[in-house]
Amino acid sequence: AVTGDINLALPGARSQRRHLPELQGSLDYFGLNQYSRWKVKALAREVHVATPGAQRTDLGWEVHPRGFEDALVEVGAFGVPVLVTENGFADAADTLRPRALVEYLLHMGRAIERGVRVIGYLHWSLLDNFEWHDGFRPRFGLYRVDFERDERPREPRRSAKIYARIARANAIAAEVAAEVGLAL
């Protein structure tokens, strides 16, 4: 819809290419879901591999904030505003999420400095939730949900408090960065 060029290539079907001028420039914004980078290794037991020594979420996804910046810059190159519709970390203990969240937001700031028009950021997820592939096991929430109790009580994690401070200030203060082990 940005260029008007459509390329439909589905397995088992004849691919089709078309130019539809009426679609050109019709996007209001680009929605980006981004969690990690995917590196693959042929003939490996686990096809998705992380860089040795890299931090990994509870799902084994590599924490790679530079990849978030790169993705924003790549989609921002179309000249359409970008809305980050999903970005988050499966981290039941909330040990890596606070720092990872700040790092990803810092890299989003760098993408903005590089000219990307980011119009919003939606963290995945406000609450622990049901993931279609993994059920209730991965804990993406800024708020912990106790699914064992009928009341489903919610409790803010440390990352929720850090994110709230960032959102209220619309900036990452030096003291917030320092709390998660980063220097601005």
Sequence and secondary structure as in RCSB ss.txt:
>XXXX:A:sequence
AVTGDINLALPGARSQRRHLPELQGSLDYFGLNQYSRWKVKALAREVHVATPGAQRTDLGWEVHPRGFEDALVEV
GAFGVPVLVTENGFADAADTLRPRALVEYLLHMGRAIERGVRVIGYLHWSLLDNFEWHDGFRPRFGLYRVDFERD
ERPREPRRSAKIYARIARANAIAAEVAAEVGLAL
>XXXX:A:secstr
  SSEEEE  TTS  EEEE GGGTT  S EEEE     EE TT SSSEE  TT  B TT  B  HHHHHHHHHHH
HTTSS EEEEE     TT SSHHHHHHHHHHHHHHHHHTT  EEEE  S SB   BTTTBT S   SEEE TTST
T  EEE HHHHHHHHHHHHTS  HHHHHHTT   
